[in-house]
Amino acid sequence: MKARKAWRVVREVIDEADMVIEVVDARDPIGTRNRKLERLVQEEGKPLLIVMNKADLVPKEWAEEYKRKSEIPVVFISARERKGTGILRKEIKRLAKPLLEESERVKVALIGYPNVGKSTIINTLKGKRAVGTAPIPGYTKGKQLIRLSKRIWLLDSPGVVPIDDFDELVIKGGFPADKIDEPVKPALKLISRILETRREAITEKFGIEEFEGEEEILRKIGERRGLIKAGGEVDLEETARWFLREWQTGRFTLFGKEDRREEEFIRDFKEVLDEIERDLLLDPRRILWRYGDELRGKLDGTKRVGIREIEGFTVGIATGFKKCHGGTKLLERLTGKHVLASECFGKKWKGVVAILE
């Protein structure tokens, strides 16, 4: 559905409803709230309630602080875990009470971006499968009225807020990070949003504490990931794709404190990777045949990692593991990519040379 048509549908839903609930993802409140929608509802003079779904994935203290600062009533729930729905029912009844003094029935519309959980909330409020649910944008095709109480009805409709620009589409996961031609701009926009919402997430995920701006953060992420081009410069485009991929897949969220074991290694093998890049070696067996003695000389209980982007592929070397599987898993975790081919070496302590894509 084109943006203009989608907004026309949203306006029709607002016109038909007596009260509007904006459904938002609690993990990304700035990104999934829509100020234009809120303005349209307020201009119509209709009650507006913000429901932050997936609240089980954010700290309670943060949720309470956000709620306290909001100029619009906010309820945090987890429709999947069936938490907070009793509070939501009470808030709906509270807002509907003045309307019921003048009308026999109040229609409550749920509106939000794709995949924020509108249908799941309706099912939870109803207590049984009142409408179908699926993780597919625009799944709800036609309007339905669903009885919540004798005089309060839920209007389930295609009230899907359109994603108006490409950067937002990327950030919300509507376009795969690996297929973006120019990923830096949406990555910087996402970093700016994270800094505005909860800047501690950058430090918790990447260990970056001091920075002057979004691009410096992106550059430091690339350094920590070993996403370096020939000449020693950070590959900003590949770093941006990796960063967006982490966000889209949920491996990085505003509140997810990642296991910090990934920091417990030494960056190494620069000279070997320089030679591999110069000779365009993309076969783990040939790499091991040529540089095996040098790599085996560093086999001990210390984890060492080297990563280099070469001709659209990623060459990774990891040593200091009791099993080679540990090395390949670490390389996949650091790069966000999958191993295409690998070679294991070593006896007591092992290493791995891998090609990833």
Secondary structure, DSSP 4 states (H G I P E B T S, - for coil): --HHHHHHHHHHHHHH-SEEEEEEETTSHHHH--HHHHHHHHHTT--EEEEEE-GGGS-HHHHHHHHHH-SS-EEE-BTTTTBSHHHHHHHHHHHHHHHHTT-S-EEEEEEESTTS-HHHHHHHHHTS-SS---SSTT---S-EEEESSSSEEEEE---BPP--SHHHHHHTTSS-GGG-SS-HHHHHHHHHHHHHHHTHHHHHHH-----SSHHHHHHHHHHHHT-B-TTS-B-HHHHHHHHHHHHHTTSS-SS----GGGGSSEE--HHHHHHHHHHT---HHHHHHHHHHHHHTT-SSS-EEEEEEETTEEEEEEEEESSHHHHHHHHHHHHS--EEEEEEEESSSEEEEEEE-
